[in-house]
Amino acid sequence: MLVLGLLVALASTCCMNYGVFLLKREVDLLPRLEVHSLWRTLKAFITSRPWLKAQGLQFSGGMLHIIAIGLAPLSLVEPIDTAGICFLVILSVIYLGERARLSDWLGIAVILVGITLLGITMVKPSEAFSYRPIVTWFFIIVLAGLVIRSFYIAFSRTGEDTSIFAGIGLGVLIGLNAVLIKLAWSDVGNLWHVYHLGSLWRSSYAIMALLGSIFAQVIFQVALQRGRALLIVPLVTGLSNMIPIMVGVLALKDPFPTQFKMIMLRLLAFLLIIGGAVLLGLKRPDQPGTSQAGAV
């Protein structure tokens, strides 16, 4: 199950980042969204086969990501998912003519080293999923409170601080949502023999994960319009990966090495992967745009 879960995670991140690549390539060829020509613009989008293909890839990647979370430990799936941004950068350089900076290549190299260390320190998980309920709910309540507080500050103030708090809120929300998806798998599995498909909407974790995903997508677009991508994207990238890893290890009983040397290497792997992703998420001051894949 572990190997299958990691392979599914790899397929997921490749699908999502290739979808983002197609979107980046196609959106430049499509008309801008204007109020006075809304129908014509929407028609251009929904009749564009490459755009529809990109949407299909992103949706498929999202579904595969959910499956991967159910099959493998959260603290392993999320780093693999993060590594997919390397694929996007390489595609953008080769096919879109984008210039990669030294920090981009350094970010890719650092992530690859981190993934290698992750493989070296791999520990076989137990077959049955279990978690520490008190610790888990402590994290959920604290993280949810941090999300609410961060968004309140971000959207009630003006100035550069709003970008910082928007990035913190989004990063924590996306990370928390990954934790909820993992818990939803266990919850739905326990209810399945009684309610079957009905267990999906009887699971509080599944409902919270669905609402969180929708809310995160909407807020991400709003935050980018109101704040600076240069501040938002690195914060979202770092926090959305750090939180599932932390909660996975401390609350969800993800397998972790026991030897001191292996523990240090595993921690270094997490640091390198998150740090590399943040490097790739950094944008030049003259580049206002950003990629969603790099953020989530």
C-alpha positions in Angstrom: 0.0 0.0 0.0 2.8 2.4 0.8 4.6 2.1 -2.5 1.2 2.3 -4.4 0.3 5.4 -2.4 3.5 7.1 -3.2 3.2 6.2 -6.9 -0.3 7.6 -7.0 1.0 10.8 -5.3 3.6 11.1 -8.0 1.0 10.6 -10.7 -1.2 13.2 -9.0 1.4 15.9 -8.9 2.5 15.2 -12.5 -1.2 15.5 -13.6 -1.8 18.7 -11.7 1.4 20.5 -12.7 1.0 19.4 -16.3 -2.5 20.8 -16.2 -1.1 24.1 -14.8 1.4 24.2 -17.7 -1.3 23.8 -20.3 -3.3 26.5 -18.6 -0.4 28.9 -18.6 0.2 28.2 -22.3 -3.5 28.4 -23.3 -4.7 31.3 -21.2 -2.4 33.7 -23.0 -4.2 32.8 -26.3 -7.7 33.3 -24.9 -9.5 36.6 -24.5 -9.4 38.4 -21.2 -12.5 38.1 -19.0 -14.5 41.4 -19.4 -18.0 42.2 -18.2 -19.1 43.6 -21.5 -18.1 40.5 -23.4 -18.6 37.9 -20.7 -20.5 35.3 -22.8 -18.1 35.5 -25.7 -15.2 35.0 -23.4 -16.8 32.1 -21.5 -17.6 30.5 -24.9 -14.0 30.8 -26.0 -12.9 29.0 -22.8 -15.4 26.1 -22.8 -14.8 25.5 -26.6 -11.0 25.4 -26.1 -9.9 21.8 -26.1 -6.5 22.5 -24.5 -8.1 24.5 -21.7 -10.7 21.7 -21.1 -7.9 19.1 -21.2 -6.0 21.2 -18.6 -9.1 21.3 -16.3 -9.5 17.6 -16.7 -5.9 17.0 -15.7 -6.2 19.2 -12.7 -9.4 17.5 -11.6 -7.8 14.0 -12.1 -4.7 15.1 -10.2 -6.8 16.3 -7.3 -8.7 13.0 -7.2 -5.5 11.0 -7.3 -4.1 13.2 -4.5 -7.1 12.3 -2.3 -6.5 8.6 -3.1 -2.8 8.9 -2.3 -3.6 10.4 1.1 -5.8 7.4 1.9 -3.1 4.9 0.8 0.1 6.4 2.3 1.1 8.4 5.4 0.4 12.1 5.1 4.0 13.1 6.0 5.2 11.2 2.9 2.4 12.1 0.4 2.7 15.9 0.9 6.5 16.1 0.1 6.0 14.0 -3.0 3.2 16.3 -4.0 5.4 19.4 -3.5 8.2 17.9 -5.7 5.9 18.1 -8.7 6.6 21.8 -9.0 10.0 20.9 -10.4 8.2 19.3 -13.3 6.3 22.5 -13.9 9.4 24.7 -13.9 11.2 22.4 -16.4 8.1 22.4 -18.7 7.9 26.2 -18.5 11.5 26.6 -19.4 11.5 24.2 -22.3 8.1 24.9 -23.9 7.1 28.4 -22.7 10.5 30.0 -23.1 10.5 31.2 -19.5 14.0 32.0 -18.0 14.9 30.1 -14.9 16.9 31.9 -12.3 19.7 30.4 -10.3 17.3 30.1 -7.3 15.0 28.1 -9.5 17.6 25.5 -10.3 18.8 25.5 -6.7 15.2 24.9 -5.5 14.9 21.9 -7.9 18.3 20.5 -6.7 17.4 20.9 -3.1 14.0 19.2 -3.5 15.6 16.3 -5.3 18.1 15.8 -2.5 15.2 16.0 0.0 13.2 13.3 -1.9 16.3 11.1 -2.0 16.7 11.4 1.8 13.0 10.8 2.3 13.5 7.5 0.4 16.5 6.5 2.5 14.7 7.1 5.8 11.5 5.3 4.7 9.8 3.3 7.4 7.1 0.7 6.7 3.8 1.8 8.2 1.4 -0.4 10.2 -1.5 -1.8 8.2 -4.3 -0.2 10.4 -4.6 3.6 10.5 -4.9 5.1 13.9 -4.5 8.5 15.4 -4.4 10.4 18.8 -7.9 12.0 19.0 -7.0 14.6 21.7 -3.9 15.7 20.0 -5.6 15.7 16.6 -8.5 17.9 17.7 -6.1 20.2 19.5 -4.3 20.8 16.2 -7.6 21.2 14.3 -9.0 23.8 16.8 -5.7 25.7 17.0 -5.2 25.7 13.2 -8.8 26.7 12.5 -8.5 29.5 14.9 -5.3 30.7 13.3 -7.0 30.6 9.9 -10.0 32.7 11.1 -7.7 35.2 12.9 -5.3 35.5 9.9 -8.1 36.1 7.4 -9.8 38.6 9.7 -6.6 40.7 9.9 -5.9 40.3 6.2 -9.3 41.5 5.0 -9.9 44.2 7.7 -6.6 46.1 7.3 -4.7 47.8 4.6 -1.0 47.7 3.8 1.7 45.1 3.2 0.8 43.2 6.4 -2.4 42.1 4.7 -0.4 40.0 2.2 1.5 38.3 5.0 -1.6 37.4 7.0 -3.4 36.2 3.8 -0.5 33.9 3.0 -0.5 32.6 6.6 -4.2 32.0 6.5 -4.2 30.2 3.2 -1.2 28.1 3.9 -2.6 26.9 7.2 -6.0 26.3 5.6 -4.6 24.2 2.8 -2.4 22.2 5.2 -5.4 21.7 7.6 -7.5 20.5 4.7 -5.0 17.7 3.9 -5.3 16.5 7.5 -9.1 16.5 7.3 -8.9 14.5 4.0 -6.8 11.9 5.8 -9.2 11.7 8.7 -12.2 11.5 6.3 -10.7 8.4 4.8 -10.8 6.6 8.1 -14.2 8.0 9.0 -15.9 7.0 5.8 -14.2 3.6 6.0 -15.8 3.0 9.4 -19.2 4.1 8.2 -19.2 2.4 4.8 -20.5 -1.0 5.8 -23.7 0.7 7.2 -24.3 3.7 4.9 -22.2 3.0 1.8 -22.1 6.2 -0.3 -24.2 7.9 2.3 -21.2 7.8 4.6 -19.6 10.6 2.5 -22.0 13.2 3.8 -22.4 11.6 7.2 -18.7 12.2 7.9 -18.0 15.5 9.5 -14.4 15.3 8.3 -15.4 14.8 4.7 -17.8 17.7 4.8 -15.2 20.0 6.4 -12.6 18.9 3.8 -15.0 19.7 0.9 -15.9 23.1 2.2 -12.3 23.8 3.0 -11.2 23.0 -0.5 -13.8 25.3 -2.1 -13.1 28.1 0.3 -9.3 27.9 -0.2 -9.7 28.1 -4.0 -11.9 31.2 -3.8 -9.8 32.9 -1.1 -6.6 32.2 -3.0 -7.8 34.2 -6.0 -9.0 37.1 -3.8 -5.8 37.1 -1.8 -3.7 37.4 -5.0 -5.8 40.3 -6.2 -5.5 42.2 -2.9 -2.0 41.3 -1.9 1.5 40.7 -3.2 2.2 37.3 -4.8 5.8 37.7 -3.8 4.8 37.5 -0.1 1.7 35.2 -0.4 3.1 32.3 -2.5 6.2 31.4 -0.4 4.1 31.5 2.8 1.3 29.3 1.4 3.9 26.9 -0.1 5.8 26.5 3.2 2.9 26.3 5.6 0.7 24.1 3.4 3.5 21.5 3.5 4.8 21.9 7.0 1.4 21.5 8.7 0.5 18.1 7.3 4.0 16.8 8.0 3.8 18.1 11.6 0.3 16.8 12.3 1.0 13.5 10.5 4.0 12.7 12.7 2.6 14.1 16.0 -1.1 13.3 15.8 -1.7 10.7 13.0 1.0 8.3 14.1 2.8 8.5 10.7 5.8 6.1 10.7 9.0 7.7 11.7 12.6 6.5 12.0 13.8 5.6 15.5 17.6 5.8 15.0 19.0 9.2 15.7 20.9 9.5 12.4 17.8 8.5 10.5 15.6 11.0 12.4 18.1 13.8 11.6 18.1 12.8 7.9 14.2 12.6 7.8 14.0 16.1 9.4 16.6 17.4 6.9 14.6 15.9 4.0 11.4 17.8 5.1 13.4 21.0 5.5 15.0 20.6 2.1 11.7 19.8 0.3 9.8 22.7 1.9 12.7 25.1 1.5 13.1 24.2 -2.2 9.4 24.6 -2.8 9.6 28.1 -1.2 12.5 29.0 -3.4 10.5 28.0 -6.5 7.5 29.9 -5.2 9.4 33.2 -5.0 8.7 35.5 -7.9 10.6 38.4 -9.2 9.2 41.8 -8.2 8.3 42.5 -11.8 6.4 39.3 -12.2 2.9 39.8 -10.7 1.5 36.5 -11.7 2.0 33.2 -10.1 1.0 29.6 -10.4 -1.4 27.8 -8.2 0.5 24.7 -8.4 3.5 26.3 -6.8 1.4 27.4 -3.9 -0.6 24.2 -3.1 
